[in-house]
C-alpha cells in the first residue's frame, strides 16, 4: 500500500479544485495537469500556433508565460473571491487600477496576473496548481475531519 499512501490523488479534487486562502481573498484552483484533462487540451490548443518555436526552443519567454497565464485563467483558476467589509466573501477580482470588483472571468484573471506588482501571486498560484500533494485523497480527508 506504500505507493497508494504516498501518491494517490483525488481525481475529482484535481478537477473541482482546492481553495488557496489568502485571508483578504481566496482563489479556487484545479490542478495544472494530472487528471485535469481540460488543462492539457487548452494548453495544447493555445500552444499550437507556436509549435515550431517551441520545438526549436526559440519561443520568446514572455510570450510563453503569457500563454500559460491564459491557460490558467481558462481552466485552472476556477473561482476568485474577495473579503468584504461585512466579513463575507464575494465572487470577483479587485481591479488593479481602482480596486473595484470585476467579474471572475478569464480576461479579468489575466489582467490581474499581468499586474507587475502581483508577480509573486502569479508564481505562487502556478506553483500550488502544480503540486500533486495538494490534491491527494489523504489531504482532502484530513480537511473534512475524517
N, C-alpha and C positions, 0 to 999 in steps of 0.2 A: 504493500500500500504506500510505500515511501514516495514514489513519483506522484501519486494522486494527491497526497497530502501537501506536497511542495508546489505542484504545478497546475492542479485542476482549477480551471477558471469557470465562472458562472457565465455561460453563453448568453443568457438573457440579459445579464448585467452589462456585458460588453456592448450590447445594443441599446438598452434603455438608459444606461448611464449611471454615473455616480455624481454626487454633489461636492464641488470644491467650495468650501465655506470660508470666505474672506471677511466675515463679520458684516461689513458695510454692504457687501454684495455677495452673491453666490452664483456659481456657474455650474450647470449640469453638463457633464461631458460623457460621450460614449468613448469606447476605446478606439484609438487610431490603429487599425489593423485587427489582428486576431479574428474573431468571429463577426466583426462588423464589416461585412462584405460590401456594404454601401460605400464605405471609405475607399476600399480597393477600386471599385467601379468609378467613383468620382475622380479619384487621383489619376487613374488611367485615362479617363476622358479629358481631363484638363491638361494632362501631360502630352497627349497625342500630337498636338501641333509642334511640340518641341522635341520629339523623339530623336531626331538626327543630332540636335545639340546635346541631348542627354547622352546618347551613345558615344559621341566624340568628346564628351566631357568639356564642351565649350559653352554650355549654358551659363548665362550670367547669374551669379549667386543671388542678387537682389530679385531677379525675376523668378527664380526657383522658390525663394522664400515667400514672395507674393502669391504664387500659385498654391503653396502649402497653406497659407492663411485663408485663401478662398475655399480650399477643400475643407479645412477645419470649420469654417463658417457654415458650409453646406451640410456637413454630416458628422461632425464631432461635437461641436458646441450646440447642444440641444436646447438649452434654456439659459437665460440670464435674468437675474432678479436683483433689485436694489432695495435696501432697507429704507423704509420711510420714517417720518417723524413719529408716526403712531406705533412704531415697533413692528410693523408688518412688512413683509416683502412684496414688492410689486414687480411684475414682469416688465422688463425693459432694460435699456442700456443708457447710461449717462452720456450725453453728447460731450465730446472733448472740448468743444468751444464754449458752451454756455451751461452745461450741467443738466439741461432739461432731459427728461426721459424720452428716449427714442424707442420705437417698436423693436422687439427682438427678432430681427430678420438678417439674413446673411450680409447684405450690403452695410448695415449698421455695425455688425460684428467686425467686419473687415476694417471699417472706418476707425473703430476703437483700437483694434490690433495694430493698425498703422500709425497710431499716435506715438511719436518718438519717446515721449516721457513714460510710456507704458510698455516699453520693450521688454522689461523684466516680467511683466504679466504674461506677454506672449510666450516667452521662454518657459515660464512655469506651467502654463496650460499645456503647451506642446509636450513638455517632459512628463507631466502627470498622465496625459492621454496615452502615452506610450508604455507606461508601467503596467505590465501584466499583473503584478502583485496587487494592485488596487482593485482588480476585477476578479479576484479569487473568491470562490464559493465560501471559504472559511472566514474571510473578512466580512462578507455580507451577513453571514450567520452571527458573527460577533456583534455587528451593528444592531441586529434585530434582537439581541439578548438571548440567543439560543446557546 
